[in-house]
Amino acid sequence: MSKNGEPLVVAKDLGKRYGDFIALHPLDVKVSSGEFFGVFGPNGAGKSTFIKLLTGQLRPSIGGVEVLGINAAKDPQKLKANIGIVPESESPPSYLTPGEFLQFVGKLRDIDELNKKVEYWLDWFGLEEKRDTMCKDLSKGQRQKVMLASAFIHKPKLLFLDEPFANLDPIYQRKCRQYLLDLVADGATIFLCSHVLEMAERMCNRMAIIDRGKVLAAGTVKSLKKSSDETLEDVFIRLVGHSIEEAERLSDEDVSEEE
């Protein structure tokens, strides 16, 4: 078990090249055990690229990442075996049932008392009656529950969640929020990507706001506010608005140079 405050995620000078553009560079981030760290930004801001770089799903073009002391680019399989991941818009295999998929995940992770744990999470997510239904025939919300169950089933000390509640109803959003807060209180670490600012207010110790592949600001919710009257929504609009203005200014400069 990690000691409270020990760095679990360390990224240095990180960036991913897309043609002439290097997304997120220069990104330096450190997330310690017991933290609930959130990355927030509008759609297309680079949140999914961020989380994929940290979890070994993408190789960085610049810089490096260590998670749990594992080089994410060099040994992604070892890393994935030791963390929980819920990627954005990813569903369980279509022709497996929820029960079969959780059994598959559990066997890969060599989980003790697997049958008991599969039954527990099917019940926790209200999926008992769907346990033998093929995942292709489930609703989006039910498929999201299966993905969350597959990440929770081995109780990892580090969880990466990309828009994890997008398809959940309010009851299960609240239930999952409380579960994650309880995990952090018990020493786990959560890395969350979302565009829902309410998540930051309710859950995060620290956060970063990104847009157009750039980190605009990072810190505690309190430190990002210019005054006690400023809301987190105000902070977001102020920072992202400046980002858009800067992008438009650079675009205008490019056009002027071409002329």
Phi, psi and omega per residue, in radians:
M1 nan 2.433 3.139
S2 -1.296 2.525 3.029
K3 -1.290 2.545 -3.129
N4 -1.062 2.228 3.139
G5 1.662 -0.141 3.122
E6 -1.263 2.304 3.136
P7 -1.091 2.191 3.107
L8 -1.869 -0.531 3.136
V9 -2.158 2.089 3.131
V10 -2.307 2.004 3.084
A11 -2.042 2.319 -3.108
K12 -2.217 2.191 3.054
D13 0.899 0.701 -2.980
L14 -1.388 2.556 3.051
G15 -2.922 2.680 3.092
K16 -2.195 2.139 -3.078
R17 -1.484 2.279 2.992
Y18 -2.192 1.672 -3.045
G19 1.139 -2.176 3.129
D20 -1.521 -0.116 -3.090
F21 -1.740 2.342 3.078
I22 -1.914 1.862 -3.092
A23 -1.274 2.421 3.008
L24 1.243 -0.064 -3.082
H25 -1.456 2.439 -0.079
P26 -1.578 2.063 -3.101
L27 -1.759 2.116 3.025
D28 -2.168 2.102 -3.129
V29 -2.506 2.509 3.077
K30 -2.364 2.164 3.118
V31 -2.093 2.193 -3.051
S32 -1.760 2.826 3.131
S33 -1.047 2.474 3.140
G34 1.463 0.101 3.132
E35 -1.692 2.647 2.927
F36 -2.005 1.747 -3.032
F37 -1.830 2.256 -3.119
G38 -2.056 2.493 3.028
V39 -2.052 2.128 -3.032
F40 -2.184 2.552 3.106
G41 3.139 2.879 3.109
P42 -1.183 2.965 3.081
N43 -0.992 2.348 3.134
G44 1.417 0.190 -3.078
A45 -1.306 -0.399 -3.087
G46 2.038 0.189 -3.091
K47 -1.099 -0.763 -3.115
S48 -1.197 -0.631 3.049
T49 -1.067 -0.752 3.114
F50 -0.939 -0.943 -3.042
I51 -1.239 -0.566 3.127
K52 -1.209 -0.609 3.063
L53 -1.137 -0.710 -3.092
L54 -1.273 -0.427 -3.079
T55 -1.831 0.174 3.069
G56 1.378 0.166 3.103
Q57 -1.392 -0.394 3.018
L58 -2.243 2.495 3.055
R59 -1.560 2.303 3.107
P60 -1.198 2.556 3.042
S61 -1.449 -0.478 -3.116
I62 -2.412 2.536 3.049
G63 1.334 -2.955 -3.081
G64 -2.637 2.873 -3.121
V65 -2.362 2.320 2.956
E66 -2.114 2.258 3.109
V67 -2.218 2.160 -3.053
L68 0.979 0.542 -3.128
G69 1.369 0.096 -3.108
I70 -1.807 2.328 3.072
N71 -1.245 1.976 -3.012
A72 -1.118 -0.582 -3.113
A73 -1.381 -0.639 -3.058
K74 -1.463 -0.514 -3.069
D75 -2.411 1.071 -3.084
P76 -1.114 -0.556 -3.118
Q77 -1.176 -0.730 3.088
K78 -1.109 -0.703 3.131
L79 -1.088 -0.857 -3.091
K80 -1.096 -0.481 3.122
A81 -1.248 -0.309 -3.043
N82 -1.939 0.053 -3.141
I83 -2.280 3.018 2.984
G84 -1.951 2.396 -3.123
I85 -2.327 2.307 2.936
V86 -2.131 1.704 -3.124
P87 -1.256 2.735 3.079
E88 -1.190 2.365 2.997
S89 1.078 0.313 3.093
E90 -1.715 2.390 -3.120
S91 -1.990 2.790 3.034
P92 -1.166 2.784 -3.127
P93 -0.924 2.315 -3.008
S94 -1.003 -0.683 -3.005
Y95 -1.780 0.408 2.902
L96 -1.946 2.669 3.024
T97 -1.540 2.863 3.065
P98 -0.952 -0.742 3.125
G99 -1.091 -0.765 -3.137
E100 -1.149 -0.702 -3.121
F101 -1.150 -0.763 3.122
L102 -1.160 -0.621 3.042
Q103 -1.089 -0.754 3.137
F104 -1.066 -0.847 3.139
V105 -1.082 -0.755 -3.119
G106 -1.109 -0.675 3.128
K107 -1.221 -0.650 3.070
L108 -1.053 -0.631 -3.082
R109 -1.649 0.049 3.086
D110 0.949 0.878 -3.092
I111 -1.403 2.320 3.063
D112 -1.266 2.659 3.118
E113 0.850 0.843 -2.994
L114 -1.077 -0.801 -3.105
N115 -1.016 -0.721 3.136
K116 -1.110 -0.730 -3.107
K117 -1.264 -0.634 3.068
V118 -1.067 -0.801 3.141
E119 -1.113 -0.659 -3.139
Y120 -1.066 -0.814 -3.057
W121 -1.341 -0.532 3.010
L122 -1.090 -0.741 3.113
D123 -1.183 -0.736 -3.094
W124 -1.039 -0.668 -3.125
F125 -1.653 0.138 3.104
G126 1.152 0.621 -3.067
L127 -1.920 0.225 -3.068
E128 -0.976 -0.757 -3.098
E129 -1.283 -0.216 -3.125
K130 -1.859 0.115 -3.017
R131 -1.035 -0.531 -3.103
D132 -1.890 0.259 3.082
T133 -1.597 2.355 3.107
M134 -1.081 2.460 -3.049
C135 -1.069 -0.469 3.117
K136 -1.132 -0.352 -3.114
D137 -1.720 0.087 3.091
L138 -1.518 2.775 3.025
S139 -1.284 2.921 3.098
K140 -1.023 -0.745 -3.141
G141 -1.115 -0.690 3.122
Q142 -1.182 -0.680 3.079
R143 -1.131 -0.649 3.099
Q144 -1.119 -0.677 3.100
K145 -1.093 -0.691 3.117
V146 -1.109 -0.742 3.125
M147 -1.119 -0.730 3.101
L148 -1.123 -0.750 3.116
A149 -1.042 -0.677 -3.133
S150 -1.177 -0.458 3.100
A151 -1.468 -0.540 -3.087
F152 -1.472 -0.404 -2.863
I153 -1.071 -0.520 -3.137
H154 -1.783 0.170 3.098
K155 0.826 1.053 3.139
P156 -1.177 2.676 3.108
K157 -1.426 -0.171 3.131
L158 -2.427 2.135 -3.113
L159 -2.102 2.333 3.031
F160 -1.961 2.105 -3.048
L161 -2.201 2.147 -3.124
D162 -1.937 1.881 -3.085
E163 0.818 1.002 -2.967
P164 -1.273 -0.335 -3.029
F165 -1.908 0.198 -2.983
A166 -1.012 -0.625 -3.054
N167 -1.876 0.175 -3.109
L168 -1.602 2.577 3.047
D169 -1.314 2.866 -3.067
P170 -0.979 -0.572 -3.133
I171 -1.113 -0.825 -3.108
Y172 -1.377 -0.433 2.990
Q173 -1.057 -0.828 3.141
R174 -1.139 -0.757 -3.120
K175 -1.067 -0.761 3.138
C176 -1.213 -0.695 3.084
R177 -0.992 -0.815 -3.104
Q178 -1.158 -0.663 3.106
Y179 -1.070 -0.767 -3.130
L180 -1.159 -0.708 3.090
L181 -1.101 -0.670 3.098
D182 -1.146 -0.675 3.097
L183 -1.056 -0.803 -3.133
V184 -1.128 -0.712 3.104
A185 -1.075 -0.458 -3.141
D186 -1.608 0.103 3.038
G187 1.877 -0.052 3.116
A188 -1.326 2.948 -3.135
T189 -2.205 2.348 -3.110
I190 -2.116 2.331 3.022
F191 -2.067 1.976 -3.000
L192 -2.064 2.290 2.982
C193 -1.916 2.319 -3.117
S194 -2.828 2.892 2.956
H195 -1.922 0.088 -3.113
V196 -1.629 1.822 -3.054
L197 -1.136 -0.459 3.123
E198 -0.994 -0.538 3.110
M199 -1.041 -0.739 -3.115
A200 -1.120 -0.799 -3.119
E201 -1.062 -0.697 -3.025
R202 -1.492 -0.513 -2.856
M203 -2.193 -0.570 -2.882
C204 -1.539 2.402 2.954
N205 -1.317 -0.762 3.112
R206 -2.402 2.820 -3.124
M207 -2.661 2.812 3.003
A208 -2.222 2.500 3.048
I209 -1.940 2.200 -3.107
I210 -2.217 2.713 3.056
D211 -2.766 2.478 3.101
R212 0.902 0.685 3.080
G213 1.313 0.242 -3.133
K214 -2.196 2.461 3.041
V215 -1.425 2.042 -3.077
L216 -1.534 -0.598 -3.138
A217 -2.895 2.717 3.099
A218 -2.624 2.573 3.123
G219 2.694 -2.909 3.041
T220 -1.293 2.799 3.107
V221 -0.998 -0.743 -3.117
K222 -1.117 -0.721 -3.066
S223 -1.233 -0.396 -3.128
L224 -1.387 -0.284 -3.124
K225 -1.492 2.383 3.126
K226 -1.350 -0.418 3.130
S227 -2.664 2.922 -3.138
S228 -1.185 -0.356 -3.138
D229 -1.450 -0.314 -3.089
E230 -1.348 2.255 3.078
T231 -1.515 2.899 3.096
L232 -1.124 -0.577 3.051
E233 -1.085 -0.707 3.082
D234 -1.067 -0.753 3.130
V235 -1.055 -0.815 -3.106
F236 -1.053 -0.855 -3.111
I237 -1.138 -0.691 3.122
R238 -1.075 -0.833 -3.078
L239 -1.257 -0.821 -3.109
V240 -1.206 -0.617 3.078
G241 -1.069 -0.742 3.086
H242 -1.120 -0.635 3.123
S243 -1.105 -0.737 3.130
I244 -1.149 -0.756 3.124
E245 -1.052 -0.721 -3.139
E246 -1.144 -0.732 3.127
A247 -1.099 -0.722 3.125
E248 -1.163 -0.658 3.120
R249 -1.110 -0.784 3.139
L250 -1.139 -0.651 3.102
S251 -1.110 -0.729 3.110
D252 -1.116 -0.671 3.120
E253 -1.119 -0.696 3.132
D254 -1.103 -0.736 3.133
V255 -1.116 -0.725 -3.139
S256 -1.095 -0.699 3.140
E257 -1.143 -0.674 3.138
E258 -1.154 -0.636 3.135
E259 -1.213 nan nan
